[in-house]
Amino acid sequence: MAPSSTARTPRKDAQENRAHILVVAGQAFDTEGIDVSMDAIARQAGVGSATLYRNFPNKDALLVALLAPHHDKLMQEKVAIDQEDGHSGHKLQRWIDALGHWMLAYDGLSEPLRDAWSTTTSPLRPTCADLIETTDRFLRGAQTDGFAQPDFSGQDIFLGALAIAWASGRSTTHPETRNVLRNLLRNGWTVSVRGRR
């Protein structure tokens, strides 16, 4: 027997509520950063707190959903980097730049990413683990080819990029901060021409 239209309506309403919450939350994070409270998002979306928490049990779960299109774009960049003709050191730098850009999707994102890296319970933890693994793969290629120092790990690079994202937030007064710190990170992992075999 086919389901009745009344049985389908709540499911459609729930999907619309979820989509509306994501739009409102994305706008709030864009303008105010991720420090905006879940209660404020519920008010702006015109839904009850119970509806918000039924869809997203905590802010990290909301961030996972909001970051999905940003993550998809980052994965497309990863594929493009893999397919380009540059050497492994250049590919690592391209990946670090793409990763750093992703970390700036919302002001203040570096804080929950740092927390997710250090705890196993955050919904953001699998994303961080996946990005660390990808960073490690690019780094190992550069290390094998003599473009990167052997005593660094993908986790080190990830945390370095995270520190740069934190320092590059909207509260930063100097616009060149990110570029200066990016160069500092790069100078830390690269091997000089003289030092290469």
Contacts in CASP RR format, 6 or more apart in sequence:
PFRMAT RR
TARGET T0000
AUTHOR 0000-0000-0000
METHOD contacts of the structure
MODEL  1
MAPSSTARTPRKDAQENRAHILVVAGQAFDTEGIDVSMDAIARQAGVGSA
TLYRNFPNKDALLVALLAPHHDKLMQEKVAIDQEDGHSGHKLQRWIDALG
HWMLAYDGLSEPLRDAWSTTTSPLRPTCADLIETTDRFLRGAQTDGFAQP
DFSGQDIFLGALAIAWASGRSTTHPETRNVLRNLLRNGWTVSVRGRR
14 55 0 8 1.000
17 47 0 8 1.000
17 51 0 8 1.000
17 55 0 8 1.000
18 55 0 8 1.000
20 45 0 8 1.000
20 47 0 8 1.000
21 41 0 8 1.000
21 45 0 8 1.000
21 47 0 8 1.000
21 51 0 8 1.000
21 52 0 8 1.000
21 55 0 8 1.000
21 56 0 8 1.000
21 62 0 8 1.000
22 62 0 8 1.000
22 65 0 8 1.000
22 66 0 8 1.000
24 41 0 8 1.000
24 44 0 8 1.000
24 45 0 8 1.000
25 41 0 8 1.000
25 45 0 8 1.000
25 62 0 8 1.000
25 66 0 8 1.000
26 66 0 8 1.000
26 106 0 8 1.000
28 36 0 8 1.000
28 40 0 8 1.000
28 41 0 8 1.000
28 44 0 8 1.000
29 36 0 8 1.000
29 66 0 8 1.000
29 106 0 8 1.000
29 107 0 8 1.000
30 106 0 8 1.000
33 106 0 8 1.000
33 107 0 8 1.000
33 108 0 8 1.000
33 170 0 8 1.000
34 59 0 8 1.000
34 63 0 8 1.000
34 106 0 8 1.000
34 107 0 8 1.000
34 108 0 8 1.000
34 109 0 8 1.000
34 111 0 8 1.000
34 112 0 8 1.000
35 108 0 8 1.000
38 49 0 8 1.000
38 52 0 8 1.000
38 53 0 8 1.000
38 56 0 8 1.000
38 58 0 8 1.000
38 59 0 8 1.000
38 62 0 8 1.000
39 49 0 8 1.000
41 52 0 8 1.000
41 62 0 8 1.000
42 48 0 8 1.000
42 49 0 8 1.000
42 51 0 8 1.000
42 52 0 8 1.000
45 52 0 8 1.000
56 62 0 8 1.000
56 65 0 8 1.000
58 123 0 8 1.000
59 112 0 8 1.000
60 112 0 8 1.000
60 116 0 8 1.000
60 122 0 8 1.000
60 123 0 8 1.000
60 124 0 8 1.000
61 123 0 8 1.000
63 106 0 8 1.000
63 109 0 8 1.000
63 112 0 8 1.000
63 123 0 8 1.000
63 124 0 8 1.000
64 123 0 8 1.000
64 124 0 8 1.000
64 127 0 8 1.000
66 106 0 8 1.000
67 105 0 8 1.000
67 127 0 8 1.000
70 102 0 8 1.000
70 105 0 8 1.000
71 102 0 8 1.000
71 127 0 8 1.000
73 102 0 8 1.000
74 98 0 8 1.000
74 99 0 8 1.000
74 102 0 8 1.000
74 131 0 8 1.000
77 94 0 8 1.000
77 95 0 8 1.000
77 98 0 8 1.000
78 95 0 8 1.000
78 98 0 8 1.000
78 134 0 8 1.000
81 91 0 8 1.000
81 94 0 8 1.000
81 95 0 8 1.000
81 98 0 8 1.000
81 138 0 8 1.000
82 91 0 8 1.000
84 91 0 8 1.000
84 94 0 8 1.000
87 145 0 8 1.000
87 147 0 8 1.000
88 138 0 8 1.000
88 141 0 8 1.000
88 142 0 8 1.000
88 144 0 8 1.000
88 145 0 8 1.000
88 147 0 8 1.000
89 141 0 8 1.000
89 142 0 8 1.000
89 145 0 8 1.000
89 147 0 8 1.000
89 148 0 8 1.000
89 190 0 8 1.000
91 138 0 8 1.000
91 142 0 8 1.000
92 138 0 8 1.000
92 139 0 8 1.000
92 141 0 8 1.000
92 142 0 8 1.000
92 147 0 8 1.000
92 148 0 8 1.000
92 189 0 8 1.000
93 186 0 8 1.000
95 134 0 8 1.000
95 135 0 8 1.000
95 138 0 8 1.000
96 135 0 8 1.000
96 157 0 8 1.000
96 161 0 8 1.000
96 182 0 8 1.000
96 185 0 8 1.000
96 186 0 8 1.000
97 182 0 8 1.000
99 131 0 8 1.000
99 135 0 8 1.000
99 158 0 8 1.000
99 161 0 8 1.000
100 161 0 8 1.000
100 164 0 8 1.000
100 165 0 8 1.000
103 109 0 8 1.000
103 110 0 8 1.000
103 113 0 8 1.000
103 161 0 8 1.000
103 162 0 8 1.000
103 164 0 8 1.000
103 165 0 8 1.000
104 165 0 8 1.000
104 168 0 8 1.000
104 169 0 8 1.000
107 169 0 8 1.000
107 170 0 8 1.000
108 166 0 8 1.000
108 169 0 8 1.000
109 165 0 8 1.000
110 162 0 8 1.000
110 163 0 8 1.000
110 165 0 8 1.000
110 166 0 8 1.000
110 169 0 8 1.000
111 166 0 8 1.000
112 122 0 8 1.000
112 124 0 8 1.000
113 124 0 8 1.000
113 128 0 8 1.000
113 162 0 8 1.000
113 165 0 8 1.000
114 162 0 8 1.000
114 166 0 8 1.000
115 122 0 8 1.000
115 124 0 8 1.000
116 122 0 8 1.000
116 123 0 8 1.000
116 124 0 8 1.000
116 125 0 8 1.000
116 127 0 8 1.000
116 128 0 8 1.000
117 125 0 8 1.000
117 128 0 8 1.000
117 132 0 8 1.000
117 158 0 8 1.000
117 159 0 8 1.000
117 162 0 8 1.000
119 125 0 8 1.000
128 158 0 8 1.000
131 158 0 8 1.000
132 154 0 8 1.000
132 155 0 8 1.000
132 158 0 8 1.000
135 154 0 8 1.000
135 155 0 8 1.000
135 157 0 8 1.000
135 158 0 8 1.000
136 153 0 8 1.000
136 154 0 8 1.000
136 155 0 8 1.000
139 148 0 8 1.000
139 152 0 8 1.000
139 153 0 8 1.000
139 154 0 8 1.000
139 157 0 8 1.000
139 189 0 8 1.000
141 147 0 8 1.000
141 148 0 8 1.000
142 148 0 8 1.000
142 189 0 8 1.000
143 149 0 8 1.000
143 150 0 8 1.000
143 152 0 8 1.000
146 191 0 8 1.000
146 196 0 8 1.000
146 197 0 8 1.000
147 190 0 8 1.000
147 191 0 8 1.000
147 196 0 8 1.000
148 189 0 8 1.000
148 190 0 8 1.000
148 191 0 8 1.000
149 188 0 8 1.000
149 189 0 8 1.000
149 190 0 8 1.000
149 191 0 8 1.000
152 189 0 8 1.000
157 185 0 8 1.000
157 189 0 8 1.000
160 185 0 8 1.000
161 185 0 8 1.000
163 181 0 8 1.000
164 178 0 8 1.000
164 181 0 8 1.000
164 182 0 8 1.000
164 185 0 8 1.000
167 177 0 8 1.000
167 178 0 8 1.000
167 181 0 8 1.000
168 177 0 8 1.000
168 178 0 8 1.000
168 181 0 8 1.000
172 178 0 8 1.000
END
